[in-house]
Amino acid sequence: MPSLGADMETGTLVEWQIAPGDHVHKGQVVAVVETAKGAIDVEVFADGVVEEIYVEANTKVPVGTPLARIGAGADVRPVEAEGTTAERARAAEAKESPQPEREPEPEPQPRPTAKPEPQRAPARAPGTSPPASPAARLRAREAGIDLATVEGSGPDGVIVLQDVEALVTEREPPARAPARAPAPRPGFDATEMRRAIAAAMSRSKREIPHYYLATTIDLKAAEAWLDNYNHDRPPAERVLLSALFMKATAIALASHRSLNGHYVDDEFVHADAVNLGMAIHLRGGGLVAPAILDADTLALPELMTRLQDLVQRARSGGLRGSEISGASATLTALGERGVDTVWGVIHPPQVAMIGFGRPTPRPMAIGDALAVRPAVNVSLAADHRVCDGHLGALFLGEIDRRLQQPEDL
Amino acid sequence: MNRQQLRTTLLEELANIAPDIDTDDVDDNARLRDEYDLDSMDAMNLLTAIHERLGINISERDYARMHTLGDLLDYIGEHSQR
């Protein structure tokens, strides 16, 4: 059971997408795990053949429990009807102790492919369920629908939520069909999420000596560039100011490595890539901060597409393990909600949280004169065990400089 | 499409973007951003949906002047007659 965040102690394996004998490739989605953050797609960390499955679907196990064994394919054991799997899991754990091999480590991912793939469809092997989105799978499970009876309308015949919903509606008596009650996200437990946030933030304030810096950035150049860029484009191709903030921040993180990484076992470890976490408010309560992998290398339109995809999946289910646990620093843009400045709380084991307030017209001294300019307050909360305010100030300075040259972002 | 049909269409799209909104109880004069917690990403998704379903491309500059469902209905009504 992978650790999908510092605050996670147990997870429920909801579904296997593989069976013994299947060939799997690093990065392939092999299982769905339900956590306080909702249903997460879990990717495998190595190439190989699934030899044995230790934990059955719908089982809650502690983080670190071996879920399956992957090897060369020499010792493939089919899933047994009777459940002696738990015993074997324990035996395997004992054998591999003291450090049981975790299933997918939250490790830096291979370079993402050109387009985001909200749901990658694994090759279907006999005995496994048909390819389906996590939201569709959860909904089917809740409604007691066998996915094998559903026809997928997504890419490559993948079953999407709509397909399941259509069947549910068909089966339900008409009186219940126009249910308008607010629909909570599948697999989402607001109390659990609040508890998880409480644990992570308490740990942050207990362990991390934060220091805080802030500066005001003139947005005239950025807004003018954006206005011009969006002018002739249809809404689907437009870019938001947030994407410029993200790109400028990601580039600055790449050159200020003491802010980009993780503090683990009394030691700071640089991250190899800039996987920029985005704090996303969930309608109905709570917060997740999944990462956009390699954010510093993405062109703005691509970054925008990823951001939209990430927000959509954060709110409807279907985030991947590497996104949930892979952030090397996090950005929050609470300015959307009208506040001028955000003082962030670092998400451990990360060491920096960057906050963007509300972009708004302000009086600014430009040369000898007073001018009204669009401006934004940018803040940094950073870990004093790893770096000092001097570096933090240089970092904010670089974000400022980058935003003055939006055409280069 | 009359105003009532337009309103139903917009509410459908609003419900897709923000499933927690009770579409039976939306005030046409309430500010979408403040009252219904729509952020810039939600707004962009709404404009995209309007463009795809109604063929009306609302520019950012125009959208910046619209704050309520009623504003949107006025704008779309005006532009779809042309």
Interface residues (C-beta under 8 A of the other chain):
Chain A: R180 P182 A183 D227 N230 H231 P234 P235 A236 R238 L240 L241 S242 H281 R283 G284 L307 Q308 V311 E336 R337
Chain B: A18 P19 D20 I21 D22 T23 D24 D37 D39 S40 M41 M44 N45 L47 T48 I50 H51 E52 N57 I58 S59 E60 R61
